[in-house]
Amino acid sequence: MSAMTVTNASRDHDRWPSRAARALYQPYKYLVFAPLLGIATVLFGSLAVLLSFVLPPGLAGRLTGVVWGRLVALITPVRVKVEGRRNVRPDQSYVVVCNHRSQFDILVLYGWLGMDFRWVMKQELRKVPVLGVACARLGHIFIDRSQRMQALASIEAAKERIARGTSVLFFPEGTRSLDGSLLRFKTGAFRFALDLGLPVLPVTIVGTRRILPPATLDVKPGRARLILHPPIPVEGRDKEDFQSLLEEARAAIASAM
């Protein structure tokens, strides 16, 4: 993709409704969207917990997560375009690495990634009512970033949950980028990929920062893109090659931002 195409795509996703439409959206946001978001999160989180007792965690998570993500996008409203679906094989496990610019990234990934995956998420999210319990029941991976040895132990235990067709998803920046730039990547995802011999799947999300800026609740309607890049194989690399693997994945993600 040329630099001009990337620039035009970025401008396309930065177009927003008129000033009058933005003013009309404010009461809708607080009187309709916010209550429906809360209800949908509690409903589908509770349903995920219940289904996890009778269905495999991956199936329970997909049945509830896809509907939750797409429903919230519908009531925002947000349109999501997926590119590169042919790059993913449904029977292959991946280490998925994705940029992180907004909390809306989570909804986009749940709704449109189309894979059975387990998140690697910070320990604090376990305390979120309903959502934390649901994530624990579904087998997502909590790490305490303040305790390096405990974090490594959590990642090590997670290896047993990655079976054929089940992937693990990292935000390698470790946190949301406040200014939209791509932050420095941490190495955990790439060591994990080399340890398990799994290809790395770089994913870029574009547009969510304008929909829900970081550190705010100022949600807006808009459009987002989810780009699935060609996987990066790890065959022939040893465990000391994590830095080159990291740089290759980061370049792929950056190429579509």
N, C-alpha and C positions, 0 to 999 in steps of 0.2 A: 504493500500500500504506500502510495507516495505521500510526501509531507503535505501536499495540497489537499489530498483526500482526507487525511487525518484532521487537518485544520477545518475543512468543511464539515466533517462529521461532528467535530466538537462544537462548532457554531450551531449546527442543527439541533444538538441536544441542549443548547443554552437558550433556545427560544422559549419564551414564557408568555402566558396570557396577558392581555391588556391590564392597565391599572384598574379599570372598573371590575374586570373579572377577578383580579387578586383581592379587591375589597370585598366582593361578594363571597369569596372563598373562606374568609375569616370566620363568619358565624357557622358555616358548614363544618369547618375544621373542628371547632370546639363542641358544637351541638350534635353533630352526626358522626364524623370520622372518629373522634377520640372515644366516645362511648362504644361504638362498634368495634374498634380496635381492642379495647379492654375485654369486651364480651367474647370476641373471636379467640383471643389469646387464652383466656380462662377455659373456654369451651374445648378448643382443640388440644390444649395442654392436658386437660383432664381426660379427654378421650384417648390421648396417646398413652397416658398412664394405664388406663383400663385395658386398652388393646394389648399393651405389652405383657399382660398376664396370660393372654390366649394366642398371641401371634408372635412370630420372630420379631425382635426389636427393629430390624431394618424395614420390614413390611409395615409394622405399626407406625414407624417414623415417616415413611413415605406417604402412607394413606392420609395421615393428619397434616404433615408438614407442607406437602404440595398444595393441598386445599387451603390451608391457613395463609401461606405466602401469596397465592394467587387471589384469594378473597380480599386480603388487605390491600393488595395492589389495585384491585378493581374499585374499591371504595375510596381510594386516595384521590383521583385515579392515576395510575401509572401504567404505561405500556412498556413491555419488555421485548426486545428483539434478541434472539440467540443466534450467534454465528459460530461456525466450526463444529457443529454437532457430529459431523462425520469423522472427526478426529478421535472420538471416544468409542471404545469397544465395551459393550455392556457386561461381558464376562471377564473383564480385566480389572484388577485392583490398581489404584493409582495413589500417589501422594499428591493431592491437589493443593496448589499454592495460589493465593489470590490476593490482590491488593485490597485495602480496606480504607474507604473514605467516608462511610456513613453507616449508621445502624440499619439503614434500609438495605444494605448489602445482604444481610441475613435473610430478609424476605425474598430477595431476588434469587439467592442460592437455593433456598428451600423450594421455591416455586418453579424454578426453571433449570436447575443444574441437571436434573434427570438421572441422578445416580444414587445408589445406596452408599451413604458416607457417614462417617463419625467426625464430629467437630473436635478440635483441640481448643478448649476455651479456658478462660481464667477462672480460678477457684471461686471468686466472688459471685459469679453467676449462679452457683449452686444455691445461694440464699434467696434468689428471686422467687417469690411465691408462684406456685404452680409450674412455671417454666423450668425452675431449677430441678424440681422433682421429676418432671417429664424428661429432661435431658439425662438425668442420672439413670432412669429406668430404661431409656433407649440406648444406653451404652456409650454416650458421648464422654469425652476424656477431659477431666478437669485437672489443671495444673496450677500449682502455687508458684508464681514467678518470683516471689521473694525468697523462696527456699529452693535453691538450685538442685540439691540432691533429691528432694521430694519430687520436684518437677521431672527430673530424669527418671525417677522410679515410676512415675505415672506414665511417661512415654513408653518405658520398657514394658509395663503391664499391658499397654494398649496394643502391642504387637500381636497378642493372642486373639484380638477381636477382628483382625484384618484377614478375611477369608477371600476366596475367589469371587470377584465382583464387588466386594466391599472396599471402599476407599477411605482414606483419612484426609481431612481438610485442615490446613493451617492458614492463618493470616501471618505470614513470615515477618511482617513489619512489627508485629507484637501489639500494636495499638492503631487507632484511627489516625490518619494524617489530617492535621488541622488546616493545612494550607493547600491540600490537594496534591502536593508533590509526593513522589514515591520515596518512602523512608528506607533507611538501611535495613537489610534483611538479617534476621537471626538465623543461626545455622541448624537449629533442631530438625526442621522438616527435611533437610537434605541429608543429614546424618541418618535419619530414620529411613529415607528412601534407599540409601546405600546399604544399610543394615539388612533390610528386607528384600533387596533386589527388585524394588518396584519402580516403574517409570514415574517421572514427575510430570504432572499435568498443569502447566501454567494457565491461569484464568485471569482475565481482565474484566472489571466492571467499570462502566463509564456512565455518568449521568446522575448517580445517586447522591453525590455531594450537593447538587442543586436541589434535589427533592427533599432531602433532610440533612442540612448542614451539621457537622459534628458539634457536640456540646450545646445543641439547641433542640427545641421541640417544634421548630418552625417548619412543619411539613408543607409541601407544595405538590400540586400535580405535575406530571412531566413524563419523560421517556428515559429509559435506560437500555444499555446494551450489555450483554453477557457474551464475552468472546472466549471460546475454548481453543487454545493454541495446540499445535501438534505436540504430543507427549515427547519428553526427553528421555531416551533410554539410559539405563545405568550399566548395561552389560559392558564389561571390559574396564570399568572404573573400580579402583580400590577405595577403601574407606577414607583415604586421605584426599580424595578428589572432591570433597563436598564443596570447596570454595568455587571451583570451576563450574560445578553443577548449579550452585547458587547464582553465579553471575549469568549463566545461560538462561535460567528461568526468569531472572529479574529483567534481562534484556527483552525477553519475549513479552512479558507483562507490560513493560514500558512502551513497547512498540505500538500499542493500541490506545494509549492514554492521550 
